[in-house]
Amino acid sequence: MLNYDIVIIGGGPAGLGAAVEAYEKGVKNIVIIERDKYLGGILEQCIHNGFGLQEFKEELTGPEYAQRFIDKVEEYGINVMLETMVLEITPDRIVKAVNSKEGVFTIKAGAIILAMGCRERPRGAIMIPGTRPAGILTAGTAQRYVNMEGYLPGKEIVILGSGDVGLIMARRLTLEGAKVKAVVELMPYSSGLTRNIVQCLEDFNIPLLLSHTVIEIHGKDRVEGVTIAKVDENREPILKTLQYISCDTLILSVGLIPENELSQKAGIELDPITGGPIVNEMLETSVPGIFACGNVLQVHDLVDNVTAEARLAANSAIRFIREGEFGKSNIFVKAGNGIRYVVPQKINVDNIEKRIKFRMRPVNVYNNAMLAVKSGDKYLLRQKRQRLTPGEMIDVNLSKDILKNVNIEEGIVFLVEEG
C-alpha cells in the first residue's frame, strides 16, 4: 500500500490548484490522480480567451491558464498518476485505483481532496421525443471535436440550452464556417454569463430564443431538422407556436452534473440542489478528512473561482493532517427566498480565521434587489445588487465578527428582497 499525506483526485484546474497550494505550504508528499492522459482537465479544449483575469490579472486561454499550474507541478516534482482511474474511496481514506502499469493498487491518504469536476447532461436526461440519428451531441463534445480533433460536427446547427459552453461554441462554429440558426433556451433567461451572450451571440447576430424548447428531432440516419415551440410559465410547450428549423446538427448545452459517484460510494452526503457534497467552512465533506473543491462541489462560471476554492481545500487538508479533526459545524446555512443554494451548507465560527466566502446562485433574474443575510429576525448584512441572474454566481464575504451574532438555533439564511 502506498502512503501519501494528501491524495488529489482529478488533474483539472481544481486539482492542480490544490496540489500547488499544498506544496507551497510545505506538504510535499502528495499525488494527483488523473484518468486522462494529460493534466489540465476541460481547460485543454477551451482555446478561447477570458481566463485568469482575477488569478493572474491578465487574459489567458484555457490551455495557457492550465499550463501555468502544470509548469509548477513539474517544477516542484509533484507526483502525478496519469491514465489512472480511481475505483473507490473509503471513509477511512483508502483509495483504490487502477492503471495499465500497476494494475489495481491502494493508497492510504492522510487527507483526500475531491476535484473530479463535472460532466454534461446528455439527451437521455431531458427526454426529447424523436428519432435517434447521428448529429446530436453535447456542447463539450462538439468543442473537443473542433478544438482538439479538428473536425467540424455539422454545417447547419441548432443549439439547445444557453450554458456558457453552448454560447462559446455558437461563436466558435460560426468562425469555422457553420451556420448557427438559433440558440434555444427553455427558461426566460440565459444560464450563461452576460459577457458570453454579448460576445458570442449578439456580436454574430445569432438569435437567442428564450422560453423555447426543442419538442421533436427529425431525421433517420442524420438529423434533418428540429421542431421548436414557445413554452408557458409552467414550461409546457404552446402547440400553436410550433416552428420547424432545418439543420444537420443539434448541440445540447443543458446543464452540468458534478461527478460524485466516488463520493456516494464513500458515504459522503450530497446536496440535492448542487449535486455536490455538503461541506462545512473548511470545504470538508460529511466524512472527516475528505474535502471537495471546484465543479465537483458546485458548478462554477469562472475558473479563477475554482482555483481560489482549491486553495482553501488544500489549506484545510493541511490543517487536518497536522491538527486532526475540526470542531463540529453547529450552524446551518440555508437558501431563503430567491436563492437556489448556498455553499458551504454549515459552519463552525471557531474554525474561521478572519472571514468566510459564501457562494450561491439566485433562482431568477432580479434587478435592483436587496441581497440579505439573516439569523432569525436579525439582519447580518444587506447589500443593494443592481442585477442578480442565475448564470452568474454570487459571492458574499462575512467576517468572523459578524458571524458571532448568529443565533445557532436559527442558523443563517440568504435571501433576495425585492421592492
DRENVOMAR-558251 format. One record per atom (N, C-alpha, C, O): x, y, z; residue in one letter. Coordinates in steps of 0.2 Angstrom, whole numbers, plus 2048, in hexadecimal, padded with zeros to 3 digits. Each point is the difference from the previous one (the first is absolute). Example, Ala and Ser with C-alpha at 12.3 -4.5 7.8 and 13.67 -1.06 7.14 Angstrom:
8427E4827A7FC806800A804806800A8057FF803A7F98067F9S804806801S7FC805803S803806801S
END
This chain:
8047FA800M7FC806800M804806800M805801804M7FA8047F7L803806800L7FE805806L7FA7FF802L80A806800N7FE805805N8018077FDN8068017FEN7F5803803Y8018077FEY7FC804805Y7FB7FE803Y8088087FFD7FD805804D7F98027FDD7FB800804D8058027F6I7FA8037FDI8007FC7F9I8058007FCI7F57FD802V7FE7FD7FAV7FB8057FDV7FB801802V8078017F8I7FB8057FCI7FE7FC7FAI8037FD7FCI7F6802804I7FD7FC7FAI7FD8057FBI7FB804801I8097FC7F9G7FE8057FBG8068047FFG802804804G8007FD7F5G8058047FEG7FE8067FCG8048037FCG7F6800805G7FE8067FDG802806804G8047FF804G7F98067FBP802807803P7FF7FF808P804803803P7F77FA7FFA7FF7FF808A8067FC803A803802804A7FE7F87F8G8057FC803G8078037FFG8047FF805G7FE8047F6L8068037FFL801806805L805801803L7F68037FEG800805805G8017FE807G804803804G7F97F87FEA8017FD807A8077FD801A803801805A7FF7FC7F5A8077FC801A805806801A8057FF804A7FB8067F8V805805800V800804807V805801803V7F58007FFE7FF804807E8037FB805E803803805E7FB7F77FBA8027FB806A808800800A803800805A8008007F5Y8077FF7FFY803807803Y8057FF804Y7F98067FAE803807802E7FF801807E803804803E7F87F9800K7FF800808K8047FB804K7FF7FF806K8057FD7F6G8047FC804G7FF7F8800G8047FC802G7F68027FBV7FE7F9800V8027FE7F9V7FD8027FBV8087FA804K8037FE7FAK7FF7F87FEK8017FE7FAK7FC7FE80BN7FF7F97FFN7F88007FDN7FC7FE804N8038047F6I7FA8007FDI8007FD7F9I8057FF7FDI7F57FF801V7FF7FD7F9V7FA8037FDV7FA800803V8068017F7I7FA8017FCI7FF7FA7FCI8047FD7FCI7F5801804I7FE7FA7FCI7FB8037FBI7FB803801I8077FB7F8E7FC8037FBE7FF7FA7FBE8047FD7FEE7F6803800R7FE7FA7FBR8028017F9R8007FC7FCR80080B802D8028017F9D8087FF7FFD8037FF805D7FF8027F5K8077FF7FFK804807801K8068007FEK7F7805804Y804806801Y7FC804805Y7FA7FF801Y80A806802L7FD804805L7FC8067FDL8018017FAL7FB80380AG7FD8067FDG7F87FF800G7FD805800G8017F5800G7F87FF800G7FD8037FAG8038007FAG7F7803807I7FC8037FAI8048067FDI7FE8027FAI80780180AL8038077FDL8047FE7FAL8008057FCL8027F5803E8047FF7FAE7FC8017F9E8038017FBE7F67FE806Q7FC8017FAQ7FD8077FFQ7FD8027FCQ804802809C7FD807801C8058057FDC804803804C7FD7FD7F5I8058047FDI7FF808800I8048047FEI7F57FD804H7FF808800H803803806H8027FD804H7FE80A7FBN803803806N7FB802805N7FA7FF7FFN808805806G7FB802806G8027FD806G7FC801805G8097FB7FCF8027FC806F806804803F8048047FDF7FC7FC80AG805803804G800807801G805803803G7F68017FCL7FF807801L801801808L803805802L7FA7F7802Q801801807Q8067FD803Q804803804Q7FE7F77FAE8057FC802E8078037FEE805800804E7FC8027F6F8068027FDF8008077FEF8058037FEF7F5800802K7FF8077FEK8028017F9K8038067FEK7FC7F57FEE8018007F9E7FB7FB7FCE7FE7FC804E8018057F6E7FB7FC7FCE8047FA7FDE8048027FCE7FA7F8806L8037FA7FDL7FB7FC7FDL7FA800801L8087FB7FAT7FC7FB7FET8007FA805T804800805T7F87FC7FAG7FF7FA805G8077FC801G8027FF805G8017FF7F5P8067FC801P806804803P8047FE803P7FC8097FBE805804804E7FF800807E805800804E7F58017FEY7FE800807Y8027FA804Y804800805Y7FB7FA7F8A8017FA803A8087FF800A8037FD804A8008057F6Q8087FF800Q803804806Q8067FD802Q7F8808800R803804805R8017FB806R805800804R7F57FC7FEF8007FC805F8047F97FFF8047FD804F7FC8017F6I8037FA7FEI808801800I8037FC802I7FF80A7FCD807801801D802800807D8067FE801D7F6805804K8027FF807K8007F9802K8057FE804K7F67FE7FAV8007F9802V8077FD7FEV8037FC804V7FF8057F6E8067FD7FDE806803804E8057FC801E7FB80A800E806803803E8017FE808E8057FE802E7F5801801Y8007FD807Y8017F9800Y8027FD806Y7FD7FF7F5G8017F9800G7FA7FD804G8017FA803G7FA8087FCI7FA7FD803I7FE7FA7FDI8008007FAI7FE7FB80AN7FF7F97FDN7F98017FCN7FB802802N8057FB7F8V7FA8007FCV7FF7F97FDV8057FD7FDV7F5800803M7FE7FA7FDM7FB8017FBM7FA801801M8097FF7F9L7FB8017FAL7FD7F97FDL8037FB802L7F88067FBE7FC7FA7FDE7FF7FB806E8017FA7FFE7FD809806T7FF7FC806T7F8801803T7FF806801T7FE7F57FFM7F9801803M7FF7FE807M8027FA802M7FB80A802V7FE7FF807V7FA7FC800V7FB8027FDV8057F8806L7FA7FB800L7FC801806L7FA800800L809802806E7FD801806E804804805E8067FF800E7F6805804I803803806I7FC7FE806I7FA7FF800I8097FF806T7FD7FE806T800806805T804804800T7F77FB805P800805805P806801804P802805803P8027F67FDD807800804D8068027FBD8057FF802D7F98047F9R8048037FBR8057FB7FDR8068027FFR7F87F97FFI8037FB7FBI7FE8017F9I7FA8007FFI80A8017FDV7FF8017F9V8027FA7FCV8057FE800V7F67FF7FCK8017FA7FCK8008037F9K7FB8037FDK80B7FB7FFA8008037F9A8037FB7FBA8027FA803A7FE8077F7V8027FB7FBV8038047FAV7FE8057FEV8087F87FFN8028037FAN8047FA7FDN8007FA802N8028077F8S8037FA7FBS8077FE803S8027FB7FES801809806K8077FF802K8007FC807K8037FA800K7F9808805E8007FD806E7FB7FB801E8007FD805E7FB8047F7G7FA7FC801G7FC803806G7FF806800G7FD7F6804V7FC803805V805801806V8047FB802V7FC80B801F804801806F7FC805805F7FB8037FEF8087FD808T7FC804805T805805803T8067FF800T7F7807802I804805803I7FD802807I7FA801800I80A800805K7FD803806K802807801K8058027FFK7F5802801A801807800A7FF804807A7FC7FD804A8088077FEG7FF804806G7FA8057FFG7FC800804G8038027F6A7FA8047FEA7FF7FF7F8A8047FF7FDA7F5802801I7FF7FF7F9I7FC8067FEI7FC803804I8068007F6I7FD8067FDI7FC7FD7FAI8047FE7FBI7F6803805L7FC7FE7FAL8008067FBL7FE805802L8047F97F8A8008067FBA7FF7FD7F9A8038017FBA7F77FB805M7FF7FC7FAM7FC8047FAM7FF7FD7FBM7FF809807G7FD8047FBG7F87FE7FFG7FD7FD804G8018047F6C7F97FE7FEC7FF7FE7F9C8058007FDC7F57FD802R7FF7FD7F9R7FA8047FDR7FC803804R8037FC7F6E7FA8037FDE7FA7FC800E8007FA800E7FA809801R7FA7FD800R7FE7FD7F9R8008057FBR7FF7F5803P7FF7FE7F9P7F98007FEP7FB802804P8047FC7F6R7F98007FDR7FB7FC805R7FA802801R8087F8801G7FC7FC804G7FD803806G7FA7FE802G809807801A7FE803806A7FB8057FFA7FC802804A8038017F5I7FB8057FFI7FA7FD7FCI7FB8047FFI8057F67FFM7FB7FC7FDM7FD8047FAM7FA801800M80A8007FBI7FD8047FAI7FD7FA7FBI8037FB7FFI7F78067FFP7FD7FB7FCP8038007F9P8038057FEP7FD7F57FEG8028007F9G8057FA7FFG8007FC805G8038047F5T8047FB7FET807801804T801804803T8037F77FBR807800803R8058007FBR8047FB7FFR7FC80A7FDP8058017FAP807802802P801802806P8047FE7F6A806803801A7FF807800A7FC8037FDA809801806G800807800G7FD803806G7FF806801G8007F6805I7FE803806I8067FF805I8027FB801I80080B802L8067FF804L800806805L7FD8057FFL8077FA807T800805805T8058067FET8047FE7FBT7FB807808A8048067FEA8087FE801A8048037FDA7FD7FA809G8077FE801G8037FC7FBG8068007FFG7F67FB7FFT8037FB7FBT8018047F9T8057FF7FDT7F6805802A8018047FAA807805800A8048017FBA7FD80180BQ806804801Q8067FC800Q8058037FDQ7FB7F7805R8067FC7FFR8017FE7F9R8068007FER7F57FF7FEY8017FE7F9Y8038067FCY8057FF7FDY7F8807805V8038067FCV807802802V8048017FCV7FD7FF80BN806803802N8067FC801N805802800N7F97F7801M8067FB801M8007FB7FBM8067FE7FEM7F58007FFE8007FB7FBE8008037F8E8027FC7FCE7FC80A804G8008037F9G7FA7FE7FCG8018007FAG7F97FE809Y7FB7FE7FCY7FA805801Y7FF803805Y7FD7FF7F5L7FB804801L7F97FC800L7FF7FC7FCL7FE80480AP7FA7FB801P7FA8017FBP7FC7FB800P80480B7FDG7FA8017FCG8008077FDG805804801G7F77FD7FAK8008067FCK7FA805802K800806800K7FA7F7802E7FA804802E7FE7FD807E7FE7FA800E80380B804I8007FD807I7FA804804I7FF806800I7FE7F6805V7FC803805V8037FE807V8017FA801V7FF80B803I8027FF807I7FB800805I7FC805800I8037F6804L7FB800805L803801807L8047FC802L7FA809801G803802806G8058067FFG8038007FBG7FD80480AS805806800S805800805S802806803S8007F57FFG8067FF805G8068037FCG8008017FAG80580180AD8068037FED8047FD7FAD8028037FBD7FE7F6806V8047FC7FAV7FC8007FAV8038017FAV7F67FF806G7FC8017FAG8008067FDG8018017FAG80080580AL8008067FDL8078017FDL8018037FAL8047FB809I8078007FDI8017FC7FAI8038027FBI7F97F8805M8017FC7FAM7FB8037FAM8027FF7FAM7F9805807A7FD8047FBA8048047FCA8008007FAA80580480AR8048047FDR8067FC7FCR8028027FAR8007F9809R8067FC7FER7FE7FD7F9R8038007FBR7F77FD805L7FD7FC7FAL7FF8057FAL8017FF7FAL7FD807808T7FF8067FBT8068027FDT8018007FAT80480180AL8078017FEL8037FB7FBL8048017FCL7FA7F9805E8027FA7FCE7FC7FF7FAE8027FB7FCE7F9809803G7FC8007F9G7FA7FD801G7FC8007FBG8027FD80BA7F97FD801A7FB806800A802806802A7F87F87FDK7FA805801K7FC7FE807K7FD7FB800K804809805V7FC7FF806V7F98037FFV800806801V7FB7F67FEK7F98037FFK7FD803806K7FC8057FFK8057F8807A7FD803806A8037FD806A8027FA800A7FE809805V8017FD807V7F9801804V7FD805801V8017F5801V7F97FF802V8017FF808V8037FB802V7F9809802E8017FF807E7F97FF803E7FB8047FFE8047F7805L7FA7FF804L7FE805805L7FA802800L80A801803M7FF805805M7FF8077FDM8028017FBM7FB804809P7FF8067FEP807805800P7FF8067FFP8067F6803Y807804801Y8057FB7FDY7FF7FA801Y8078097FES8057FB7FES8047FE806S800803805S8037F77FAS8037FD806S8088017FFS8047FD804S7FE8077F8G8078027FFG801807802G7FC804802G80B7FD7FEL802807802L7FE8057FBL8007FF7FAL7FF807808T7FD8067FCT8058017FBT7FF8017FAT8087FF808R8058027FBR8007FB7FAR8028017FAR7FC7F8807N8007FB7FBN7FA8017FBN8007FF7FAN7FB804809I7FA8017FCI8018057FBI7FF8007FAI805806809V8018057FBV8067FE7FBV7FF8017FAV8067FC808Q8067FF7FCQ7FF7FA7FBQ8038007FBQ7F97FB807C7FF7FA7FCC7FA8007FCC7FF7FD7FBC7FB806807L7FA8007FDL7FF8077FCL7FF8007FAL80080580AE7FE8077FEE8058027FAE7FE8037FBE8097FC807D8058037FBD8007FC7F9D8028027FBD7FB7F8805F7FF7FC7FAF7F97FF7FEF7FF7FC7FBF7FD808807N7F88007FEN7FD7F9800N7FD7FE7FCN8057FF80AI7FD7F9801I7FA801804I801802806I7F97FC7F8P7FA801804P8007FB806P8027FB800P7FC809806L7FF7FC806L7F9800802L7FD805801L8007F57FEL7F87FF801L7FF7FE807L8007FA802L7FE80B803L7FF7FE807L7F97FD800L7FC8027FCL8037FB80AS7F97FC801S7FE7FC7FAS7FA8007FES80B7FD7FFH7FF7FB7FAH8037F9802H805800804H7F97FB7F9T8037FA800T7FF7FC7FAT7FC8017FCT8097FA803V7FF7FB7FBV7FB7FA802V8017FD805V7FA8027F7I7FB7FB802I8007FA7FCI7FD7FB801I8078057F9E8017FA7FCE8068017FCE8028057FDE8017F5802I8068007FBI7FE7FC7FAI7FD7FA801I8058087F9H7FE7FD7FAH8067FD7FDH806803800H7FA7F87FCG8057FD7FCG8017F8802G7FE7FE806G8047FE7F5K8017F9801K8087FF801K8027FE806K8028027F5D8077FF801D804806803D8057FF803D7F88077FBR804806802R7FA805802R7FB8007FDR806805808V7FB805801V7FF8047FAV8048027FCV7F57FF803E7FE8047FAE7FD806803E7FF8057FCE7FE7FB80AG7FD806802G7FE7FF807G7FF7FB803G7FE80B800V7FD7FF807V7FA805800V7FF8047FCV7FC7F9808T7FA805801T801803807T8017FD805T7FE8097FBI801804806I7F9803802I7FC8017FCI80380180AA7FA803802A801805806A8057FF804A7F78067FDK800805805K7FD7FC806K7FC7FC7FFK806805807V7FE7FD806V7FC805805V802806800V7F97F8803D7FD804805D803801807D8067FD800D7F7806805E803801806E8027F9804E804800804E7F87FB7FAN8017F9803N8057FC7FCN8017FA801N8038097FAR8047FD7FBR7FD7FB7FCR8047FB7FER7F6805801E7FC7FC7FBE8008037F9E7FF806800E8027F67FBP8008037F9P7F98027FEP7FB7FE802P8058087FBI7FA8037FDI8007FE7F9I8038027FCI7F87F9803L8007FD7F9L7FF8047FAL8027FF7FBL7FA807806K7FF8047FBK8068047FEK8008047FBK8067FB808T8068047FFT8057FC7FCT806802800T7F87F87FEL8057FB7FDL8048037FAL7FD8037FCL8097FC804Q8048027FBQ8057FB7FEQ8047FD804Q7FD8027F5Y8057FB7FEY8068037FEY8008057FCY8067F9806I8068037FEI8047FA7FDI8027FB803I8008067F6S8047FB7FDS808800803S802806800S8017F5801C807800802C8027F9800C7FD7FB7FFC80A804801D8037FA800D8037FE806D8037FA801D7FD80A804T8037FF807T7FC804805T7FE805800T8017F7806L7FD803806L8057FF805L8037FB802L7FF80B801I805800806I7FD801806I7FC805801I8057F7804L7FD801807L804804805L8067FD801L7F8808802S803804805S7FB801806S7FE805801S8017F5802V7FA800804V8027FE807V7FC7FD804V80A8057FEG801800807G8067FB802G8027FC7FBG80180580AL8067FC802L7FE7FC807L7FD803804L8067F77FDI7FF7FC806I8067FE803I8057FD7FDI7FC806809P8077FE804P8017F8800P7FB7FC801P80B8027FEE8027F9800E8017FD807E805801803E7F57FD800N8017FE807N7FE7F8801N7FE7FF806N8037FD7F5E7FF7F9801E8057FD806E7FE7FC804E8088077FCL8057FE805L7FE802807L8017FD805L7FD8097FBS7FD803806S7FB7FC803S8007FF806S7FB7FF7F6Q7FA7FC803Q8037FA802Q7FD7FD806Q8087FF7F7K8027FA802K804801807K8007FB804K80280B7FDA804801807A7FB802805A802801806A7F87FF7F9G7FB802805G7FF808801G7FE802805G8058027F6I800807801I7F98027FEI7FD7FE7FBI80080780AE7F98037FFE8008057FAE805804800E7F77FB7FCL7FF8057FAL7FB805801L7FA7FE802L8078087FBD7FA805800D7FC7FE7FAD8038007FAD7F67FF806P7FC7FF7FBP8008057FBP7FE7FF7FAP803807808I8008067FBI8068017FCI8008007FAI806800809T8068017FCT8027F97FDT8048017FBT7FA7FA808G8037F97FEG8077FF802G8037FB7FFG80080A805G8067FF803G8007FE808G7FA800802G80C7FF801P8007FE807P7FD806804P8018067FEP7FC7F8808I7FF805805I806801804I8037FC802I7FF80B7FEV807801803V7FF806806V7FB803800V80A7FD804N800805805N8058067FEN8028007FAN80080480BE8048067FEE8077FE7FEE8038057FDE7FF7F5804M8077FE7FEM7FF7FC7F9M8057FE7FEM7F58027FFL7FF7FC7FAL8017F9802L8017FC7FBL7FE80280BE8007F9802E7F97FD7FFE7FB803802E8057F77FBT7FA7FC7FFT7FD7FD807T803801805T7F87FB7FAS7FD7FD806S8057FB803S7FF7FD805S8068007F7V8057FC802V806803802V8038037FCV7FF7FD80AP806804802P8067FE7FCP8027FA7FFP80280B7FFG8067FF7FDG7FF8007F8G8057FF7FDG7F5801801I7FF8007F9I7FD8077FEI7FB802802I8088027F9F7FE8077FEF7FE8007F9F8027FB7FCF7FB80A802A7FD8017F9A8018077FEA7FF805804A8037FC7F6C8018067FDC7FF8007F8C8007FB7FDC7FE80B800G7FF8007F9G7F97FE7FEG7FB800804G8047FE7F6N7FA7FE7FDN7FD7F9803N7FA7FF7FFN80A7FE805V7FD7FA803V7FC802806V7FC7FC802V80580A800L7FD803806L7FA8047FEL7FA7FF802L8078057F9Q7FB8047FDQ8028037FAQ8068017FFQ7F67FF7FCV8028027F9V801808800V7FC804801V80A7FD7FDH803807800H7FF8037F9H7FF7FD7FBH80180A805D8008037FAD8078037FED8018017FAD80380080BL8078027FFL8057FC803L8007FE805L8058007F7V8067FB802V804804806V8037FC804V7FD80A7FCD804804805D7FD7FE807D8037FF805D7F68017FBN7FD7FE806N8017F9802N8017FE806N8007FD7F5V8027F9802V807800803V8017FC805V8038087F9T807800802T800803808T8037FD804T7F98087FDA800802807A7FD7FB804A802800806A7F97FD7F8E7FD7FA804E8047FB801E8017FD806E8038017F5A8057FB801A806802805A8027FB804A7FF80B7FDR805802805R7FD7FF807R8047FE804R7F68047FDL7FD7FF806L8007F8802L8017FE806L7FD7FE7F5A8007F9801A8077FD802A8007FC805A8058077F8A8077FD801A802802807A8037FC804A7FC80B7FEN801802807N7FD7FC805N8027FF806N7F78007F9S7FC7FC805S8037F9800S8007FD806S8028007F5A8037F9800A806800804A8027FC804A8028097FBI807801804I7FE800807I8037FD805I7F88087FDR7FF801807R7FD7F9803R8017FE806R7FB7FE7F6F7FE7FA803F8057FB801F8007FD805F8058027F7I8057FB801I805802805I8047FC803I7FC80B7FFR805802805R7FC801807R8037FE805R7F78037FBE7FC802806E7FB7FA802E7FE800805E8007FC7F6G7FB7FC801G7F98037FEG7FF8057FDG7FC7F7806E7F98027FEE7FE807803E802802805E7FA8027F7F7FE806801F7FA800805F7FD7FB801F80180B803G7FA800804G7FA8007FBG8008027FBG7FB7FA808K7FA7FF7FCK7FD8067FEK7FF804804K7FE7FC7F6S7FC8067FDS7FA800804S7FC7FB7FFS80280A804N7FA801804N7FB8057FDN7FA801803N8078027F8I7FC8057FDI7FE7FE7F9I8048007FBI7F6800803F7FD7FE7FAF7FF8067FBF7FE805803F8047FA7F7V7FF8067FBV7FB7FE7FBV8007FB7FDV7FB809803K7FA7FF7FCK7FF8057FAK802805800K7FB7F87FAA7FE8047FBA7F9803801A7FB7FB800A80480B800G7F9803802G7FD8027F9G8027FE7FBG7F9807805N7FD8027FBN8048037FAN805804802N7FB7F97F8G8048027FAG8067FD800G8048027FBG7FF7FA809I8067FD800I7FF7F97FFI7FD7FC803I8078017F8R7FF7F97FER8047FB805R7FE7FB803R8098077FFY8047FC804Y805805803Y8018057FDY8027F9809V806803803V8057FB801V7FF7FB803V8088077FCV8057FC802V805804804V8028067FDV8017F8809P7FE7FA803P7F9800803P7FD805801P8017F4801Q7FA7FF803Q7FF800807Q7FB800803Q80B800800K801801808K806802802K8057FF7FCK7FC805809I806802803I801800807I7FB7FF804I80B8027FEN802800807N804807801N8068007FDN7F8805806V803806800V807800803V8058037FEV7FC7F8807D8077FF803D8057FE7FBD806801801D7F87FC7FAN8057FD7FBN8028067FBN8057FF7FCN7F7806804I8028067FBI805804803I7FF803805I8067FF7F7E805805802E7FE807800E800803805E7FE8007F5K7FE807800K7F98007FDK7FC804802K8037F97F8R7FA8017FCR7FF7FA7FCR8047FB7FFR7F68047FEI7FE7FA7FCI7FC8037FAI7FC804801I8057F97F9K7FD8017FAK7FA7FB7FFK8027FA800K7F88087FFF7FB7FC7FFF7FE8017F8F8008067FEF7FF7F57FFR7FE8007F9R7F97FD7FER7FE7FC803R7FE8087F9M7F97FE7FFM7FE8027F9M8048047FDM7F67FA801R7FD8027FAR7F9802801R7FC7FC804R8018097F9P7F9801801P7FC7FC7FBP8027FD7FCP7F7803806V7FC7FB7FCV7FD8047FAV7FD7FD7FCV804809804N7FD8047FAN8048077FFN805801803N7F98037F8V8038067FFV7FD805804V7FA801800V80A803804Y7FE805804Y8048077FFY8068007FFY7F6805800N8038077FFN7FF804806N7FA801802N80B803800N800804805N7FD7FD807N7FB803803N8077F77FEA7FE7FD806A805800806A8058027FFA7F87FD807M8047FF806M8027F9801M7FC7FB800M80B804801L8027F9802L801800807L804804803L7F87F8801A800801807A8037F9803A7FF7FB7FEA804806808V8027FA804V7FD801807V801805803V7FB7F67FFK7FD801807K8017FA804K8027FA7FEK7FE807809S8007FB805S7FA801804S800804804S7FA7F87FBG7FA802803G7FD8067FEG8008017FAG7FF80480AD7FD8067FED8068067FFD7FE8057FED8087F9803K805804800K8048007FAK8027FB7FDK7FF80B800Y8048017FAY807800801Y802804804Y8027F87F9L807800800L8038047FBL806803801L7F77FD7F9L8028047FBL7FB8027FBL7FB7FB7FFL80580A7FER7FB8027FAR8048047FBR803805802R7FD7F87F8Q8048047FAQ7FB8017FBQ7FC7FC7FEQ80480A7FFK7FD8027FAK8037FC7FAK8068027FFK7F77FB7FDR8037FC7FAR7FC8037FAR7FA7FF7FFR80A8047FCQ7FD8027FAQ7FC7FB7FCQ7FB8017FDQ8097F9802R7FD7FB7FCR8027F9803R8067FF801R7F67FC800L8017FA802L7FD7FB7FBL7FB8017FEL8097FA7FFT7FE7FC7FBT8037F9802T8057FF802T7F77FB7FCP8027FA801P8077FE7FDP8037FB802P7FE8087F8G8067FE7FDG807803803G8057FE7FEG7FA806807E806803803E8007FF808E7FB802803E80A7FB7FFM8007FE807M801806804M8038057FFM7FA7FB807I800805805I8057FE806I8007FB802I80580A7FFD8047FF806D7FF805805D7FE8067FFD8017F7807V7FF805806V8057FE806V8017FA802V80380B800N8057FF805N7FD803807N7FE805800N8037F6805L7FE802806L8067FF805L8037FB800L7FE80A804S805800805S7FE7FC806S7FA7FF801S80B7FF803K7FF7FC806K7FC804805K7FC7FD804K8068097FCD7FC805805D7F98007FFD7FB7FF804D8038017F5I7F98007FEI7FD7F9802I7FA800803I8097FB7FCL7FE7F9801L7FF7FF807L7FC7FB802L807808803K7FF7FF807K7F9802802K7FE7FE806K7FF8067F6N7F9802802N7FA7FB7FEN7FB801800N8087F97FDV7FB7FC7FDV7FD7FC806V8037FE805V7F68017FAN7FC7FC805N8017F97FEN7FE7FE7FAN8057FD809I8027FA7FEI7FA7FC7FEI8007FC7FCI7FB804808E7F97FD7FFE7FD8027F9E7FD7FC7FDE80480A802E7FC8037FAE8057FF7FAE7FD8007FAE809800807G8057FF7FAG8008067FCG7FF806802G8047FA7F8I8018067FBI7FC7FE7FAI7FF7FB7FDI7FD80B801V7FC7FF7FAV8028067FBV800806802V8017F87F8F8018057FAF7FA8007FCF7FD7FB7FFF80180B800L7FA8017FCL8008077FCL804804801L7F87FC7FAV7FF8067FCV7FA804802V7FA7FD801V806809800E7FA804802E7FF8057FAE8058047FEE7F57FC7FFE7FF8047FAE7FC806803E7FC800805E8048067F7G7FC805801G803805805G7FD805802G
END
